[in-house]
Amino acid sequence: MSGPIPKNGVLDMPAYVGGREAVEGVENPFKLSANENPLGASPKAITALKNPGDPSIYPDGGAVALRQKLAAVNGLDAARIVCGNGSDDILTLLAQAYLGPGDEMLHTAHAFLIYKLASRATGATPIEVAEQDLTANVDALLAAVTDKTKIIFLANPNNPTGTMLGRDDIERLHAGVPDNVLLVLDGAYAEYVDPTLYPAAFDMVEAHDNVVTTRTFSKAYGLAALRLGWGYCPPAVGDALNRLRGPFNINAAAMQAGLAALDDQAHIEKSRAHNTQWRDWLVQQIGGLSGDAMSIGVRSTQANFILLEFADAAHAQKAEAAMCAAGVIPRALTAYGLPTRLRLSIGTEAGNRAAMAALENLVKGDGA
């Protein structure tokens, strides 16, 4: 091989593949594969994008206004907030700052794929920890900690299983890890959970030196195309991330839209209500399906998607093909180690009803 050679492990990493976006021969399918907000972005954010400012001028490298607004909306300390080009950026920076060759990162068996990719890129070893009923198992995570462990990545709610640990479990997990192990709580789907039930853990960040929590504007805020996220960090962790991140890692348009979106919390409440209504409807309707061609189980989640469960991988693949042919795109989960399941995002009313019709035809044998 001639030319530059990537460092060891890079070419062994599978490239991240997002949810399918199109189906050949099908115009305007319902894309229920990427957990996007079916209501879109706040109208205030859309308006802000029409006047993003002078594109010849560098954006604010410290995202000061955005951090201050995030702090005001969430009751936080702006100095502890680090903004990124999506929350993936924050997760990757954390891996770069605290992992290296010989280190280990713990993640649950069916965790967001970025954790493994970001860790492997540093030369560290991702350690997969078994779940219990698709839910993070605190005892198993604690048992997996060694003197090589440097980070635990935990999505709460998790993608793609949608399961969530409560406050007591998170505190028990934190209490059982050494002070030099960083506990990263990824809250990408936090806004879809009832605020009275969600263990935000912001106070844990303020009370401890080894807890970070992350958030994104890509899900409930509907700004996925702009790539905007943030982390709430202990001061020393924030200092490390600010030394590593790009000097202008947030573009001006994203910051303007983010500021406007934060001013429209009614849109978040509307998005949460829509999600709860149609998530419950889909679970109820799918749970009542019956037919001779195929059986379909359904699992509700704490996020903006549900899980469709099949007897085997072949049935899951058949269901995916049939749904796509009917103009509804689900997310296959083989890459997550769940080949017998499909993830279905909550869509518009029309998208949800189309998904239901496709599944009805499938169990009756009309969608084969």
matplotlib code that plots the C-alpha trace (Angstrom):
import matplotlib.pyplot as plt

x = [0.0, 1.4, 0.6, -0.3, -1.6, -4.2, -3.3, -4.1, -7.8, -9.2, -9.9, -11.4, -14.1, -17.4, -18.6, -21.7, -24.8, -27.9, -31.5, -32.6, -33.9, -35.5, -37.1, -36.5, -39.7, -41.6, -42.2, -42.3, -42.2, -42.8, -39.3, -39.7, -36.1, -34.3, -36.3, -36.8, -39.5, -42.6, -43.7, -40.5, -38.7, -40.3, -41.7, -39.5, -36.4, -37.5, -37.9, -34.5, -32.9, -34.1, -31.7, -28.7, -26.4, -23.3, -21.8, -18.4, -18.1, -16.9, -19.5, -19.1, -16.4, -17.6, -21.4, -21.9, -25.5, -26.5, -24.9, -26.6, -30.0, -29.5, -28.6, -31.7, -34.1, -32.7, -31.7, -28.0, -24.6, -23.6, -19.9, -20.4, -22.0, -20.0, -21.7, -20.9, -21.6, -24.4, -24.1, -22.0, -19.3, -19.4, -19.3, -16.4, -14.5, -15.0, -13.5, -10.5, -10.0, -10.2, -9.4, -6.3, -4.6, -4.9, -8.0, -11.5, -15.0, -18.1, -21.4, -24.5, -25.1, -27.5, -26.1, -25.8, -23.1, -21.2, -19.8, -17.9, -16.7, -15.5, -13.7, -12.0, -10.8, -8.7, -7.2, -9.3, -11.3, -15.1, -16.4, -20.0, -22.0, -25.1, -28.5, -31.5, -34.7, -33.1, -32.4, -29.0, -28.1, -26.4, -24.9, -23.4, -21.9, -20.3, -19.0, -17.3, -15.4, -11.6, -8.6, -8.6, -12.1, -12.0, -15.6, -19.0, -21.4, -25.0, -27.9, -30.9, -33.4, -31.4, -31.3, -32.4, -34.1, -35.9, -35.5, -34.5, -33.0, -34.5, -32.7, -32.0, -30.3, -28.2, -27.1, -26.3, -24.2, -22.3, -21.7, -20.1, -17.5, -14.1, -13.7, -11.4, -14.1, -16.2, -20.0, -21.5, -25.3, -26.5, -29.9, -30.7, -34.3, -34.8, -37.4, -39.7, -39.9, -42.4, -40.3, -41.6, -40.2, -36.9, -33.7, -31.9, -28.8, -27.8, -27.4, -25.2, -22.9, -22.7, -22.1, -19.4, -16.3, -16.9, -20.5, -21.3, -24.7, -25.4, -28.3, -29.2, -31.3, -31.7, -34.7, -37.5, -36.2, -36.3, -33.0, -31.2, -29.9, -28.1, -26.1, -26.3, -25.8, -24.3, -22.9, -23.2, -19.8, -17.8, -15.4, -12.3, -14.0, -15.4, -11.9, -10.5, -13.3, -12.8, -9.1, -9.9, -12.9, -12.6, -12.4, -15.7, -17.4, -20.9, -22.0, -23.9, -27.2, -27.3, -26.8, -29.5, -32.0, -31.1, -31.7, -35.1, -36.0, -35.2, -37.7, -40.5, -40.9, -44.6, -43.3, -41.5, -44.6, -46.6, -44.0, -44.0, -47.8, -48.0, -45.4, -47.1, -50.5, -49.3, -46.8, -49.5, -51.9, -49.4, -48.6, -52.3, -53.2, -50.2, -50.8, -54.2, -53.0, -53.8, -53.3, -51.9, -49.1, -46.9, -46.9, -45.6, -44.8, -44.5, -42.6, -43.2, -40.4, -39.6, -38.4, -40.0, -40.0, -41.3, -39.8, -41.4, -40.5, -40.5, -40.0, -36.7, -34.4, -36.0, -39.4, -37.9, -36.2, -39.5, -41.4, -38.9, -39.1, -42.9, -43.2, -40.7, -42.7, -45.8, -44.1, -43.1, -39.4, -38.5, -35.0, -33.3, -31.4, -28.9, -26.0, -27.2, -27.3, -31.1, -31.7, -35.3, -36.5, -37.3, -37.3, -40.3, -40.1, -43.3, -44.4, -47.1, -50.7, -50.6, -47.3, -48.4, -51.6, -49.7, -47.4, -50.4, -52.0, -48.7, -48.5, -52.1, -51.5, -48.4, -50.0, -52.8, -50.4, -51.2, -47.9, -45.6]
y = [0.0, 3.4, 6.8, 7.7, 4.9, 5.5, 4.6, 1.2, 0.5, 3.2, 1.0, -1.7, 0.8, 0.4, 3.7, 5.1, 4.6, 6.7, 5.7, 5.0, 8.1, 7.0, 4.0, 3.4, 3.8, 5.4, 9.2, 11.1, 8.2, 8.7, 8.7, 7.2, 6.0, 9.0, 10.1, 13.6, 15.8, 15.4, 18.9, 20.4, 23.3, 26.2, 28.9, 31.3, 29.3, 29.2, 33.0, 33.4, 31.4, 34.0, 36.5, 34.7, 37.7, 38.6, 35.3, 36.9, 37.5, 34.7, 33.5, 34.0, 31.4, 31.1, 30.9, 33.3, 34.3, 30.7, 29.5, 32.3, 31.4, 27.7, 28.6, 30.8, 28.3, 25.4, 27.1, 26.4, 28.0, 29.3, 28.9, 25.1, 24.8, 23.8, 24.0, 21.7, 20.8, 18.5, 16.6, 14.0, 16.7, 16.9, 13.1, 12.9, 15.6, 13.8, 10.7, 12.6, 14.3, 11.3, 8.2, 6.8, 3.5, 1.0, 2.7, 1.2, 2.8, 1.1, 1.2, -0.9, -3.7, -1.8, 1.7, 4.6, 3.6, 6.9, 5.8, 2.9, 4.9, 7.9, 5.7, 3.5, 6.6, 7.4, 3.9, 3.0, -0.3, -0.2, -2.7, -3.9, -4.5, -6.8, -5.2, -6.5, -6.5, -4.0, -1.7, -0.6, -2.9, -0.9, -4.0, -5.2, -1.8, -1.6, -5.1, -4.2, -1.3, -2.0, 0.2, 0.7, 2.2, 5.9, 6.7, 5.3, 6.4, 6.0, 7.3, 8.0, 7.4, 5.0, 4.9, 2.5, 0.7, 3.7, 2.5, 4.8, 4.6, 6.5, 8.9, 6.3, 4.0, 6.8, 7.9, 4.3, 3.9, 7.1, 6.1, 2.9, 4.2, 5.7, 9.4, 9.2, 7.6, 10.0, 9.2, 10.7, 10.9, 11.4, 13.1, 13.5, 12.5, 14.3, 16.7, 13.8, 12.6, 14.0, 16.7, 15.6, 12.1, 12.8, 12.5, 15.5, 15.1, 18.8, 18.9, 15.9, 17.8, 20.6, 18.4, 16.1, 16.4, 13.3, 13.7, 15.3, 15.4, 16.2, 17.6, 18.1, 20.4, 17.7, 15.9, 17.7, 21.1, 20.0, 21.5, 18.3, 19.9, 22.6, 20.3, 21.9, 20.4, 21.1, 19.6, 20.6, 19.9, 20.3, 23.2, 21.1, 19.0, 22.1, 23.6, 20.4, 20.4, 24.1, 23.5, 20.7, 22.0, 23.9, 27.7, 28.3, 25.0, 26.4, 28.3, 31.6, 30.2, 27.4, 29.7, 32.1, 29.3, 27.8, 31.0, 31.4, 27.8, 28.2, 31.2, 28.8, 26.3, 26.0, 24.2, 21.7, 21.1, 20.7, 18.3, 16.2, 16.0, 15.0, 12.3, 10.9, 10.8, 9.0, 6.8, 5.5, 5.1, 3.1, 0.8, 0.2, -0.4, -2.6, -4.6, -5.4, -6.7, -10.3, -12.4, -15.6, -14.2, -12.7, -11.8, -8.4, -7.4, -3.8, -2.1, 1.4, 3.7, 6.9, 8.5, 9.5, 6.0, 2.5, -0.9, -3.5, -7.1, -10.1, -13.8, -13.8, -11.7, -12.9, -11.7, -8.3, -8.0, -8.9, -6.4, -3.7, -4.4, -4.4, -1.2, 0.6, -0.6, 0.9, 4.2, 4.0, 3.7, 2.2, 1.7, -1.7, -2.4, -5.2, -2.8, -2.4, -6.1, -6.2, -8.0, -9.1, -5.6, -2.5, 1.1, 3.2, 6.9, 8.7, 10.8, 13.0, 11.8, 10.8, 9.0, 7.1, 6.0, 4.9, 2.9, 1.2, 0.4, -1.2, -3.3, -4.4, -5.6, -7.4, -9.5, -10.3, -11.4, -8.5, -6.8, -9.7]
z = [0.0, -1.0, 0.4, 4.0, 6.2, 8.8, 12.4, 13.7, 14.1, 11.8, 8.9, 11.2, 12.2, 10.4, 8.9, 10.6, 8.4, 9.2, 8.6, 5.1, 3.4, 0.1, -1.6, -5.3, -7.2, -4.3, -4.4, -1.1, 1.4, 5.0, 6.5, 9.9, 10.2, 11.7, 14.8, 13.4, 14.8, 12.5, 13.5, 12.3, 13.8, 15.7, 13.4, 15.4, 14.4, 10.7, 10.8, 12.4, 9.6, 7.0, 8.4, 9.8, 9.5, 7.4, 6.2, 5.7, 9.5, 11.8, 14.3, 18.1, 18.9, 22.5, 21.6, 24.5, 23.7, 23.1, 26.3, 28.3, 26.8, 27.5, 31.1, 31.5, 30.1, 32.1, 35.3, 34.8, 35.0, 31.5, 32.3, 32.5, 29.1, 26.0, 22.6, 19.7, 16.1, 17.3, 20.5, 18.6, 18.6, 22.4, 22.7, 20.3, 22.2, 25.5, 23.9, 22.6, 25.9, 28.2, 26.2, 24.6, 23.7, 26.6, 28.0, 28.1, 27.5, 28.8, 26.9, 27.0, 24.5, 22.3, 22.7, 20.2, 17.7, 18.0, 21.4, 19.9, 16.9, 18.9, 21.3, 18.8, 17.0, 20.0, 20.2, 23.3, 23.6, 23.8, 26.2, 25.6, 28.8, 28.8, 29.3, 31.1, 29.0, 26.6, 29.6, 31.0, 33.9, 36.7, 38.4, 35.2, 34.4, 37.8, 37.5, 34.2, 35.6, 35.8, 36.3, 32.6, 32.5, 31.8, 30.5, 30.7, 28.0, 28.9, 26.7, 28.8, 27.2, 25.0, 21.3, 19.8, 22.7, 24.1, 27.7, 30.5, 34.0, 36.8, 39.2, 41.8, 39.4, 37.9, 41.4, 42.3, 39.1, 39.8, 43.5, 42.4, 40.0, 40.9, 40.8, 37.8, 35.6, 33.6, 33.6, 30.4, 30.4, 26.8, 26.9, 23.2, 23.8, 27.1, 25.9, 24.9, 28.5, 31.0, 32.7, 36.1, 35.5, 33.7, 35.7, 34.1, 36.3, 36.0, 39.7, 39.6, 37.2, 39.7, 42.7, 41.1, 39.1, 36.9, 35.5, 32.1, 30.5, 26.8, 24.9, 21.2, 19.1, 16.5, 18.0, 19.8, 18.7, 15.0, 14.0, 12.8, 9.6, 11.5, 13.8, 17.2, 20.6, 24.0, 27.1, 30.8, 32.4, 35.6, 35.1, 34.5, 31.9, 30.1, 30.1, 28.4, 25.8, 25.0, 24.4, 21.9, 20.0, 16.8, 17.4, 15.5, 15.8, 15.8, 12.7, 12.9, 11.4, 13.9, 16.8, 15.6, 15.1, 18.4, 20.3, 18.6, 19.3, 23.0, 23.0, 21.9, 24.6, 23.6, 20.5, 22.7, 24.7, 21.5, 20.1, 23.3, 23.3, 19.7, 20.3, 23.4, 21.6, 18.5, 20.2, 22.5, 19.6, 17.5, 20.5, 21.1, 17.5, 16.7, 19.9, 18.6, 15.2, 14.4, 11.2, 9.8, 7.7, 10.4, 14.1, 15.2, 18.8, 19.8, 22.6, 23.7, 24.7, 26.5, 23.3, 19.9, 18.4, 19.1, 18.5, 16.3, 17.3, 15.0, 15.3, 13.5, 11.4, 8.2, 9.2, 10.2, 6.8, 5.1, 7.1, 6.3, 2.6, 2.7, 4.7, 2.3, -0.7, 1.0, 1.4, 5.0, 5.9, 9.3, 10.7, 10.5, 13.7, 12.7, 13.2, 16.8, 17.4, 17.1, 13.8, 14.9, 15.5, 13.5, 15.0, 13.9, 14.5, 15.5, 12.4, 11.3, 11.6, 8.0, 8.4, 11.5, 9.8, 6.7, 8.9, 10.6, 7.3, 6.0, 9.2, 8.9, 5.4, 6.4, 9.1, 6.7, 4.0, 1.7, 2.1, 1.3]

ax = plt.figure().add_subplot(projection="3d")
ax.plot(x, y, z, "-o")
ax.set_aspect("equal")
plt.show()
